[in-house]
Amino acid sequence: MQYHVAQLLKESTGSTRSYRLNETFTGAERIVDRVEGPIHMLRTHQGVLVTATLNIQTTLACSRCLREYTSPSTITVEEEFLPTIDINTGRNLPPPAIAEEALRIDSSHVLDLTETLRQYVLADAPMKPLCRDDCRGLCQLCGANLNQQTCNCKTAQPDPRWGTLASLLDAQRRQTIR
């Protein structure tokens, strides 16, 4: 997801470029499984403003049953990338006040969206991913996936260290019933 933007940087403020991103990722270093959508680049007085609405598919692990599943999502990217080299003079430019390395156009005038996409995907990911809303998870004793089978485990015995508190709870229940 690298774009050579030297020509865009030479043009006047307001110049644009549009691209269509449609990629599938594999391997251990993949950010997402699939990303698709339009990317628009606008020349600003300092650099290049990138806006995109991307449809992504990510493989997540369910936090209850640990099964992997594919989760579709849409992310909206809007970031300004700043050059490290002046396109006309070749001089190094001072870093911006907020130095964000991922938002820099390198010395070869290549704008790389990889790290930015990774950050947006991580921010979009659910804190507790679930393969489905009613996922039953794993049995605490035998580890069986309760979505696929019922286990024959007996109900778990409470930790004996909590026995005193359990007896108080039983006493409170008996008072409520009366």
KOLRO-649612 format. One record per residue (C-alpha): chain; x, y, z; residue number from 1. Coordinates in Angstrom, 1 decimal. Example, Ala and Ser with C-alpha at 12.3 -4.5 7.8 and 13.67 -1.06 7.14 Angstrom:
<rs>
c; east; north; up; k
A; 12.3; -4.5; 7.8; 1
A; 13.7; -1.1; 7.1; 2
</rs>
This chain:
<rs>
c; east; north; up; k
A; 0.0; 0.0; 0.0; 1
A; 2.7; 2.4; -1.1; 2
A; 2.0; 5.3; -3.4; 3
A; 4.6; 7.4; -5.1; 4
A; 3.4; 11.0; -4.6; 5
A; 6.3; 13.1; -6.1; 6
A; 4.2; 14.4; -8.9; 7
A; 1.4; 15.3; -6.6; 8
A; 3.8; 17.2; -4.3; 9
A; 5.0; 19.2; -7.3; 10
A; 1.5; 20.3; -8.1; 11
A; -0.4; 23.2; -6.6; 12
A; -2.5; 23.0; -3.4; 13
A; -5.9; 21.4; -4.1; 14
A; -4.6; 18.9; -6.7; 15
A; -6.0; 15.4; -6.2; 16
A; -5.4; 11.8; -7.0; 17
A; -7.8; 8.9; -6.5; 18
A; -7.0; 5.2; -6.2; 19
A; -8.9; 2.0; -5.7; 20
A; -7.5; -0.3; -3.0; 21
A; -8.4; -4.0; -3.4; 22
A; -5.9; -6.2; -1.6; 23
A; -5.8; -9.6; 0.1; 24
A; -3.2; -10.2; 2.7; 25
A; -1.6; -13.5; 3.8; 26
A; 1.1; -14.6; 6.1; 27
A; 2.0; -14.0; 9.8; 28
A; 2.5; -10.2; 9.4; 29
A; -1.0; -9.6; 7.9; 30
A; -2.9; -6.6; 9.2; 31
A; -6.3; -7.7; 7.8; 32
A; -7.4; -10.5; 5.6; 33
A; -8.9; -8.2; 2.9; 34
A; -9.2; -4.4; 2.3; 35
A; -11.2; -2.7; -0.4; 36
A; -12.3; 0.8; -1.1; 37
A; -11.5; 4.2; -2.6; 38
A; -8.5; 6.3; -1.5; 39
A; -8.4; 10.1; -2.2; 40
A; -5.3; 12.2; -1.9; 41
A; -5.4; 16.0; -1.8; 42
A; -2.4; 18.2; -2.0; 43
A; -2.3; 20.6; 1.0; 44
A; 0.0; 23.5; 1.6; 45
A; 2.2; 21.2; 3.8; 46
A; 1.7; 17.7; 2.4; 47
A; -0.9; 15.2; 1.3; 48
A; -4.3; 14.7; 3.0; 49
A; -5.4; 11.0; 2.6; 50
A; -9.1; 10.2; 3.0; 51
A; -10.5; 6.7; 2.5; 52
A; -13.5; 4.6; 3.4; 53
A; -12.3; 1.0; 3.5; 54
A; -14.3; -2.2; 3.8; 55
A; -12.1; -4.7; 5.7; 56
A; -12.3; -8.3; 6.7; 57
A; -10.3; -9.4; 9.7; 58
A; -9.8; -12.8; 11.3; 59
A; -10.4; -12.6; 15.1; 60
A; -10.4; -15.1; 17.9; 61
A; -13.6; -15.3; 19.9; 62
A; -13.0; -14.4; 23.5; 63
A; -15.4; -17.1; 24.8; 64
A; -14.8; -20.2; 22.7; 65
A; -11.4; -19.2; 21.1; 66
A; -12.7; -20.1; 17.6; 67
A; -11.4; -18.0; 14.8; 68
A; -14.0; -16.1; 12.7; 69
A; -14.1; -13.5; 10.0; 70
A; -15.4; -10.0; 11.0; 71
A; -16.4; -7.5; 8.4; 72
A; -16.1; -3.8; 9.2; 73
A; -15.8; -0.4; 7.6; 74
A; -13.1; 2.1; 8.7; 75
A; -12.8; 5.8; 7.7; 76
A; -9.3; 7.1; 7.4; 77
A; -8.4; 10.8; 7.3; 78
A; -4.7; 11.7; 7.9; 79
A; -2.3; 14.3; 6.6; 80
A; 1.1; 12.9; 5.5; 81
A; 4.0; 15.3; 5.5; 82
A; 7.2; 15.1; 3.4; 83
A; 10.6; 14.6; 4.9; 84
A; 12.4; 16.1; 1.8; 85
A; 11.5; 19.3; -0.1; 86
A; 10.4; 18.1; -3.5; 87
A; 11.9; 21.2; -5.3; 88
A; 15.2; 21.7; -3.5; 89
A; 16.0; 18.2; -2.1; 90
A; 16.6; 19.7; 1.4; 91
A; 15.6; 17.8; 4.5; 92
A; 12.5; 19.3; 6.1; 93
A; 12.3; 19.8; 9.9; 94
A; 10.0; 17.3; 11.6; 95
A; 6.5; 18.6; 12.5; 96
A; 5.7; 19.7; 16.0; 97
A; 3.8; 16.4; 16.5; 98
A; 6.3; 13.8; 15.2; 99
A; 4.3; 10.9; 14.0; 100
A; 6.7; 8.7; 11.9; 101
A; 3.8; 6.7; 10.4; 102
A; 2.5; 10.0; 8.8; 103
A; 5.7; 10.9; 6.9; 104
A; 6.4; 10.7; 3.2; 105
A; 9.8; 9.1; 2.9; 106
A; 12.9; 10.6; 1.1; 107
A; 11.9; 8.8; -2.1; 108
A; 8.5; 10.5; -2.0; 109
A; 6.6; 7.3; -1.2; 110
A; 3.5; 7.5; 1.0; 111
A; 3.1; 4.2; 2.9; 112
A; -0.4; 3.5; 4.3; 113
A; 0.5; 0.2; 5.9; 114
A; 1.2; 1.5; 9.5; 115
A; -1.8; 3.9; 9.3; 116
A; -4.1; 1.1; 8.3; 117
A; -2.7; -1.1; 11.1; 118
A; -3.5; 1.6; 13.7; 119
A; -7.0; 2.1; 12.3; 120
A; -7.7; -1.6; 12.3; 121
A; -6.5; -2.0; 15.9; 122
A; -8.7; 0.9; 17.0; 123
A; -11.7; -0.6; 15.2; 124
A; -11.3; -4.1; 16.7; 125
A; -13.7; -5.0; 19.5; 126
A; -12.3; -5.2; 23.0; 127
A; -14.0; -8.5; 23.5; 128
A; -14.6; -10.2; 20.1; 129
A; -17.4; -12.7; 19.9; 130
A; -18.1; -15.1; 17.1; 131
A; -21.8; -14.6; 17.8; 132
A; -23.8; -12.8; 20.5; 133
A; -25.0; -16.0; 22.1; 134
A; -21.7; -17.8; 22.2; 135
A; -21.7; -20.2; 25.1; 136
A; -17.9; -20.5; 25.4; 137
A; -15.9; -23.4; 26.8; 138
A; -16.6; -25.7; 29.7; 139
A; -14.5; -24.6; 32.6; 140
A; -13.7; -28.2; 33.6; 141
A; -13.2; -30.2; 30.4; 142
A; -12.7; -27.4; 27.8; 143
A; -15.4; -28.6; 25.5; 144
A; -16.8; -26.0; 23.1; 145
A; -20.4; -25.6; 24.4; 146
A; -21.6; -24.2; 21.1; 147
A; -20.8; -27.6; 19.4; 148
A; -21.6; -30.1; 22.2; 149
A; -22.8; -30.5; 25.7; 150
A; -20.3; -31.8; 28.2; 151
A; -20.9; -34.5; 30.8; 152
A; -19.1; -32.6; 33.6; 153
A; -20.7; -32.3; 36.9; 154
A; -21.4; -28.8; 38.1; 155
A; -18.3; -27.2; 39.4; 156
A; -17.8; -27.4; 43.1; 157
A; -17.3; -24.0; 44.7; 158
A; -13.9; -23.2; 46.0; 159
A; -13.9; -24.2; 49.7; 160
A; -12.2; -21.0; 50.7; 161
A; -15.5; -19.2; 49.8; 162
A; -17.6; -21.6; 51.9; 163
A; -18.3; -19.0; 54.6; 164
A; -19.6; -16.5; 52.1; 165
A; -21.7; -19.1; 50.4; 166
A; -23.4; -20.0; 53.6; 167
A; -24.2; -16.3; 54.2; 168
A; -25.7; -16.2; 50.7; 169
A; -27.8; -19.3; 51.4; 170
A; -29.0; -17.8; 54.7; 171
A; -30.0; -14.6; 52.9; 172
A; -31.9; -16.6; 50.2; 173
A; -33.8; -18.4; 52.9; 174
A; -34.8; -15.2; 54.6; 175
A; -36.0; -13.8; 51.3; 176
A; -38.2; -16.8; 50.6; 177
A; -40.0; -16.5; 54.0; 178
</rs>
